[in-house]
Amino acid sequence: MTAAARLLTSTVRESQDADPLILLWQEWRETFASSQQLCREAQRLERELVEKIGFPRVEIPLSDPEHPSIVAADARQIDRVLGKTPVTRSLRRRLKRELATAQTRWDAEAAAVGLIGAVEREAAVDRRVDELLKAASRSSARSIPGVIAKLAIATEWSELEPDADGYPWDFIRGVLADLTALTAKEA
């Protein structure tokens, strides 16, 4: 990857007519690095918030001595565990109020420490990463360095997202088509 990055960077510096895939690689690389940094920042803020107040949840008391309680993070879990019988109505209501209070506190604290903003920024950059990935997989390389750029994007992405839908296969199919077309032009 280091050799590929050096080659692509020097290709851009040396050529005014760089393959558009190389320029796309540059933008993708910067955007992907920003995405990773924003992810780490959001995770750090979330960890700090969890240490400070914990996740918004409630314990559902049970009558089973082997399992005295279950933790619920949303109202549906409370209903699933306790059922919707009239006998559990007041307990369900109380637990849902407690959960709503915990969620309200979480939301307020998350906004105060910047977690909500960090998550929103990360999501926006992630959308751009996805757009660039799609553009790279669908773009035809005009040169061997363009093919290298496409493979560099696929490789970097696949290292962190090995189970991503379609990747790296969309890229591999595209690279095969690119190499075939470039070879046919030379023949």
C-alpha positions in Angstrom: 0.0 0.0 0.0 2.8 2.4 0.8 4.4 1.8 -2.6 1.1 2.3 -4.3 0.4 5.5 -2.4 3.9 6.8 -3.4 3.4 5.9 -7.0 -0.1 7.5 -7.2 1.0 10.7 -5.4 4.0 11.1 -7.7 1.8 10.5 -10.7 -0.5 13.3 -9.7 2.4 15.7 -9.1 4.0 14.9 -12.5 0.9 14.9 -14.6 -1.7 17.5 -15.3 -3.7 14.8 -17.1 -3.9 12.3 -14.2 -6.4 9.5 -14.6 -9.6 10.6 -12.9 -9.5 7.5 -10.7 -6.2 8.8 -9.2 -7.9 12.0 -8.2 -10.8 10.1 -6.9 -8.3 7.9 -4.8 -6.8 11.1 -3.3 -10.3 12.4 -2.2 -11.3 8.9 -1.0 -8.1 8.5 1.0 -8.6 11.9 2.7 -12.3 11.3 3.3 -11.7 7.7 4.6 -9.0 8.9 7.0 -11.4 11.6 8.3 -14.1 9.0 8.7 -11.8 6.9 10.9 -10.7 9.8 13.0 -14.3 10.9 13.5 -15.3 7.3 14.5 -12.5 7.2 17.1 -13.7 10.6 18.5 -17.3 9.5 18.7 -16.3 6.3 20.4 -14.1 8.2 22.9 -17.0 10.5 23.7 -19.4 7.6 24.1 -17.0 5.7 26.4 -16.6 8.9 28.6 -20.4 9.2 28.7 -20.9 5.6 29.6 -18.3 5.9 32.4 -20.1 9.1 33.7 -23.8 8.0 33.6 -24.0 4.5 32.0 -26.2 3.5 29.1 -29.9 4.4 29.3 -31.5 1.2 30.7 -33.5 -0.2 33.5 -33.5 -3.5 35.4 -36.7 -5.6 35.1 -37.2 -7.5 38.4 -38.2 -11.1 37.9 -39.6 -13.6 40.4 -37.1 -16.3 39.2 -34.4 -16.7 42.0 -31.8 -17.9 39.4 -32.4 -14.8 37.2 -33.4 -12.0 39.6 -33.5 -9.3 36.9 -33.0 -8.5 33.2 -31.7 -5.3 31.7 -33.9 -3.5 29.2 -32.7 -0.8 26.9 -36.1 0.0 25.2 -39.8 -0.1 26.1 -40.5 -3.1 23.8 -38.1 -5.3 25.8 -40.0 -4.4 29.0 -43.3 -5.5 27.3 -41.7 -8.7 26.0 -40.3 -9.7 29.4 -43.3 -8.8 31.5 -46.0 -9.3 29.0 -49.0 -7.0 28.6 -51.2 -8.4 31.3 -53.1 -6.2 33.7 -51.0 -7.6 36.6 -47.8 -6.1 35.2 -49.3 -2.8 34.0 -48.1 -0.6 36.8 -44.6 -2.1 36.9 -44.3 -1.7 33.1 -45.4 1.9 33.3 -42.9 2.7 36.1 -40.0 1.0 34.3 -40.9 2.8 31.0 -40.9 6.2 32.9 -37.5 5.3 34.4 -36.2 4.3 31.0 -37.5 7.5 29.4 -35.9 9.6 32.2 -32.6 7.7 31.6 -32.8 8.3 27.9 -33.6 12.0 28.3 -30.5 12.3 30.6 -28.4 10.4 28.1 -29.5 12.6 25.2 -28.9 15.8 27.2 -25.4 14.7 28.3 -24.6 13.4 24.8 -25.4 16.8 23.4 -23.5 18.6 26.1 -20.3 16.6 25.6 -20.5 16.8 21.8 -21.4 13.1 21.1 -24.4 13.9 19.0 -22.5 16.3 16.8 -19.6 13.9 16.5 -22.0 11.1 15.4 -23.7 13.4 12.9 -20.3 14.5 11.4 -19.2 10.9 11.2 -22.4 9.8 9.5 -22.0 12.6 6.9 -18.4 11.7 6.1 -19.4 8.0 6.0 -22.0 8.8 3.4 -19.3 10.6 1.3 -17.0 7.5 1.7 -19.8 5.3 0.3 -20.4 7.7 -2.6 -16.7 7.7 -3.4 -16.5 3.9 -3.2 -19.4 3.5 -5.6 -17.9 6.0 -8.0 -14.5 4.2 -7.9 -16.0 0.8 -8.4 -18.1 2.1 -11.4 -15.4 4.3 -13.0 -13.2 3.0 -15.8 -9.5 3.4 -15.4 -7.7 5.2 -18.2 -4.2 4.0 -17.2 -2.3 1.4 -15.2 -2.0 4.0 -12.4 -5.8 4.4 -12.5 -6.1 0.6 -12.0 -3.7 0.8 -9.1 -5.8 3.6 -7.6 -8.9 1.5 -7.9 -7.2 -1.5 -6.3 -5.7 0.7 -3.5 -9.2 1.9 -2.6 -10.6 -1.6 -2.6 -7.7 -2.9 -0.5 -7.8 -0.1 2.1 -11.6 -0.4 2.4 -11.5 -4.2 2.6 -9.0 -4.2 5.4 -11.4 -2.4 7.7 -14.7 -3.6 6.2 -14.2 -7.3 5.2 -17.9 -8.1 5.2 -19.1 -5.0 3.2 -21.7 -5.8 0.6 -20.2 -6.2 -2.9 -16.7 -5.2 -1.9 -14.1 -5.9 -3.1 -15.8 -7.9 -5.8 -17.3 -4.9 -7.6 -13.8 -3.5 -7.7 -12.2 -6.7 -8.9 -14.7 -7.0 -11.7 -14.0 -3.4 -12.6 -10.3 -3.9 -12.6 -10.6 -6.9 -14.8 -12.6 -4.9 -17.3 -10.1 -2.0 -17.1 -7.1 -4.2 -17.6 -8.8 -6.0 -20.5 -9.8 -2.6 -22.2 -6.3 -1.1 -21.6 -4.6 -4.2 -23.0 -6.9 -4.3 -26.1 -6.0 -0.6 -26.8 -2.3 -1.5 -26.7 -2.7 -4.5 -29.0 
